[in-house]
Structure formats: structure tokens, C-alpha cells
């Protein structure tokens, strides 16, 4: 399976935060032939291990990408059979209205909002509901606690790709592809596909405690400053992966950031430096594990994050894989 086929498969798979069973099974199958072992943690994250050649320069390296996605969860069913909802992760009501969603049992519905007395005002979450076509509460085929994922297909635009869950299935695809091409490394590489990043960062936090790595790199998406009236930001699509300096949840370890910059420059891989004013990644949880883990983040520039039309550049994705291979193929000092 080529990289774009992998991205299509991952992005179209239903697995909202806390309900990662389906995507975990798919990733397990995708990575099985490229690693030495795969296991599932108690909280549902997937940890794949690739053994290295060892030696004095060997490190225990943790790579992490979260496999969950934003979604909606049913809070109650009203008398007319409408499913009232809350967000799983950073949900913006304006991006939900009129969208279709799918439940784990196959039920499809449309997200709508109560009629407002203030036309033009964005409704709050408690005014959203999912209409599954039920006539009343008794005929509704979903129940309290059921999760819904947004329904949008992957679209190949050539140099660019569009999908609903690039955050962070694109990071998962990058790690799968990296393991497929990593033929030799001195390091013991633990690849974590984490659960519940969008809600609590719990998967990465508990996995890092178990792995106890010497160094960690999260792979996730970041915002861009290249759309009309975007928040000023030194990240654009097509200019290479972004190496995180800081976000609202962490300051990247200087040694890890410098390592990534050095390897990119040695391999002539284009890169950008990222400061994200709002939002964070698994790296924020990983760096606080045990006595602390030197952590950084490789960010894939992504337009329209947390919408159903997230866009990434194919070149940025390929360069991300090459940068990870360059890091893992040589001694690591931080």
C-alpha cells in the first residue's frame, strides 16, 4: 500500500476520542510487518517496538502520534428522537451545522441547531442536535454515551490532500511509513499511536510512563499562516515540516529541537520553525512523565484544523518521513 492509500484508509476510519478500537486494529495490521512487536496498553494506545543494533550511542526513542479524532457524544435523547450532544475534543459549533455524522452501529445523522431568536449568531454546543430520522425517543437507534464521527471522504488534490481527520491520522501515516523504510537504526524505537489526545492526552501520558524513553518526538499537525486573514504565523503549506519551538502547553526541549534542525540541514530537508499560540500535542504530556523526558514535536502544516476539510501538502508529509529517518539513522545526543 502506498502512502496516499494509507492516508485515505486512516482518515476515513471511524474512531472518535475514547473509541479508538477500529483505527487501532487497522494500524496494527499496517505496521505488523515492519516492527518487532506490537501491544495494546490498558488505556487503548498501541505501542510498536523496533529493535536497533545497540551500541554506546543507542537511545530509547519514543515517537508518538494520536489516533483519535474529534467527534460528538450523545448526552440525551429528547421526546422527538433528536440526539443532544457534547463535543469530544475541540469542537466549534459553526463547523458542525449541516454536517453528517456516523455512529459505531452504522446509524447516520445530520447535525443541526435550534432556531435562534438572534439570526446570524453562532449557537452554543447545547443547542446542537443530531437528527437520525427517528420519529420519537423510542425509535431512535442511538443512546446516551454513543459517539459520532464526522463523515467526509479523503480527496487527493495532487500536491495537496483533503480529509476530515488529518489531525492526527497524518501523523499516524508518517510513523507507519517511517517504520516501513527504517532498515537500520542503533536505537530502540517505541512507536506510540496514542488514545484520547483530543480530550485528555491520557494515552501519551500513560504510554510514556510505561516506555520510559530517553527522548521523545510527537508527530502532529499545526496551524498555518497562509490563508486569508489568518493569524500571523511563520508556517505555510509546502515549505516543509515544522519543528516546534513552543505552543500553549509546552516549550520544546532545546536539545531535541536542535537535533531536528541539525538533521534537516544535513539531509537538505526543508523545514520551518513553529510557535503555536493556541493548542498543544502529546509532547506536552510526555515531557512531564516520571522525572521528565526531553521532548519535541514534528508538526505537519495543516489548514482548517478541527474542521471536516483539513488540508496538508504531500511534500511536507514526505519530508517528515525523511527527517525522522535521518534522526533515527544516526547517534542521538541531546
N, C-alpha and C positions, 0 to 999 in steps of 0.2 A: 504494500500500500504506500503510495507516495504521500508527501507531506500535506498537500491540499486535500487529498481524500481523508487523511487522518483528521484534519481540522474540521471538515464537513461532518464526519461521524461524531466527533466530540461535541461540536456546537449544537447539533440537532438532538442531542440526547437529554431527556428529562431528568433533572437531578437538582431540585432546589436545596438550599442550605438546610442541613439536617436530614435530608432524604437522598443521600448520595449513592444508594445501592446500585442503580443502573450504570452510572458513569464509572463507578469503581470496578464493576465487572468488565466493562469494555476496556478500561485502561489496563487491567490485569492481563487481558488477552493480548493487547497491543504490545506490552513490554516484556512478556514472559520469555521470549527467545533471546532477549538482549541483556539480561541480568542473571545473577547467580541465585537469587532468592527473592520471593515476594511474600509479604504478610500483611494482614489487616490488624489495625490497632483496636483497642477496646472502644474507642470513640468513632471508629469507622474510617480513619485515614488509611491510606495504602502506603507501605514502605517497601521499596525495591532496593536491593543491595547489589552493587557491582564491585567485586574484589579487585584490588590492584596488585601490582608486582611487589609492593612493600619497599623496604629500604629506609634509610635515615630521613629522607625527605617526605615520607608518606604522612598524610594527614587524613583524619576522618572528616570528610566533607559532606555537608547536608545541602541538597538542593531541594527547594520547595515551591510547588505551585498548587493553588487551591482548585479543587474540582467541583465545588458547589457553585450555584448561581443564585442571583436574586429571584424572588418569587413572591407569591401571596399565600396566606394561610387563612382558612375559614375560621371565623370567630363565632358565628351563629347563623342559623337559617331562619329567615322571617316567615310570616304566615303565607306569603305568596311564593315561597320557594326560592327567594333570592338569597344567595350566599354572601353575607357580610364578611369583610376580610381585613387583615392587618398585613403589614409588609414583612417579608423575610429579607432583611438587608436594607440597603439604601434605596428605597422606592420613592419615586416622585410621582404623585397622582397624575400630573399633566401628561406624563409619558405612558400612563396606563389606559386612559379612557379610550374606548373603541378597540382596544387590542383583544385578541383571542388568547385564551389560555387552555392548557390541557392538564388534567389531573392524572394521578398514577393509574387510576382504574380506566382511563381512556375517555372519560367524560370531557367534552369541550364546552367552553362557555365564552361569553363576551363580557369584558369589564366595562361597566357603565357607572354613572354618578347620579345622585339625586338631583332633581331640578332645583336650581338655586334662585333665590329672590334677588341675587346680585349677578346678573349676566356678565360673563367675562371674568369673574373671579374664579381662581383655581380652587376646586373643592379640597377639603382635608381628607385624609385617609378614611375617616369614619363615615364619609358619605359615598364611598365606593362600594359596589357590589358586583357579583358575578351572576349573570343570567345564563343558566344552563338549559333553559327551555322548560323547566319544571312548572307544573300547574299550581302546585302548592307545596307546603313543607313536607307532606307525606310522600310526594312523588319525586322529591329532589334526590338525586343519586350521589350526592356528596354529603359529608358530615363534618362536624366541628373537628378541627385538627388536621383535615386534609390539606395538602399543599398543592398549589397550582404553579406551573411553569409557563412562561410566555411561548407562543407558537409562531416562529418565524424561520424560514429556511435559510441555509447558507447560500450565499451568492458569490460566485467568482467573477470579479470585475477585471481580471487580468493582473495588473500590478497591485491592485487593492482587493481586499476581501471584506465582505459584509456579513455579519451574523448577529444573533441575539446574545450569545454567551462568550464572546471573545474574552471577557473578564470571567474566569481566567482559563478557559479551555485552551486559549492560545499558549499560555504558559505551560499547560499540561502537554500540548503537542510539541512544544520546543524541547521539553525534557524527554519525551518519548523518542524524538528524533535524535537528540544528543546521545542517548544510550544506544541507539541503533548504530551510530557511527563511532562510538568510543571503543576503539580496538585495543588500546593500551593506556594505562594510567598507573602511576605509582600509588595512587590514593585509594582508600576505601570510601566509595561513594554511596551515600544513602539518599535515594531519591524519594521524597515525600510528596504524595498527592493528598493534600490536606482537606479535611472536612470542616464545615462551619466557619470558614473565614469571613463570609459576608455578615455573619451575626455576632460571633464571639472571639474569633481567632483560636478557638479551643483545639482544633485539630493540630495546628502547627505547634502550639504551646506544649501539648502533651507528647507529641511525637519528638520534639526537640529534647524533652526531658529523657525520653527513652533512648534516643540515639546518642546524646551527649557529644555533639560534634566539636571539632577544633575550630571550624569555620563554617559559616552558612551563607548561602545566597538564595534569596527568594526570586522567583521569576513571575512578574505580574504585569498588568497594564498600567499606563499612566495617561493623564490628560495631555492635550496638545494646545499650543497657542496659535494654530494656523487656520482657524475658521473665523468668519466674520464676527467681529466684536468679542472674540474670545478673551478670557483673562490673560494678560501678558505672561508668557511663559516661553522659555528657551528650548522648546521641544516641538518638532514637526514630524509629520509622516514622511517617510522616505529618506530621512537623514541619518538612519542608523539607530540601534537600540540606545536607550537612555540609561546612564549609570547614576543611580540615586545618590544625592548628597544629603538630602533632608526631606522629610514630609511631616505631617502634623502629628505623627506618632513616634518618630524616631529620628535620630541623626545617624547616618550610616557610619560604621566603623571606618576610620580614615585609612587603615591598612588594607581593608577589603576593597574600598573604593579605589585606592591607588593601584592595587593589584589588577583590578579590572581595566583600569585606564592603561596600565603598562602593557598588558597582554593585547589589548585592542590596537595600540600603537605599533607593537612589534609585528602583529599579523596584518597591519594595514586595514583594519576593520573600522569603518566609520562609526562614530559614537557621539552621543550628546550627554551633557550633564543636566541632571534633573533636580529641581526643587519644587515639590508639590505642596501647595499651601493648605489643601484640604484633602484628607484621606490618608490611609496608611495600608500596610501589607502584612503578610505573615512574618516578615523580618522583625517587626516591632515586638511581636511576642517571643520569637526565637531568641533575640538578643538578651532577654530578661530571664532566660531559663537557667536554673542552677546558679552557678556563680557568675554567669554572663557568657555569651557566645559572640565573638567577633562576627558581625552580620552586615550584609549589604543586600542590594536589590538590583537586579537587571530588569529594566522596565521596557515594555513594548509600547511605543506611542500608539494611542487609540483615540479616535474621535468618537464622541457621543457615548461615553461610558455610562453604564446603567440605563441604557435605552435598549430597545429591541433591534437597533440598527448600528451596532458598534463596528467601526471600520479600522482595519490595520493594513499595513503595507507589506507585501510579500518579501521584499528585500530586507526590511527590518527584521522579519522573522528569521530569514536565512542567516543574517549576520549575527543574530542572537545565538543560534546554534553554533556557529563557527567560533564565537567568543567563548562560550562555555567549553568547547573542545580545546581551545587554546589554553584556558585556565587549568583544565584537568590534566592536560598532557605534560605539564612541567611541574617542577617543585613549587610549593606554595610557602611563602614567608609573609607574615602579616605582623 
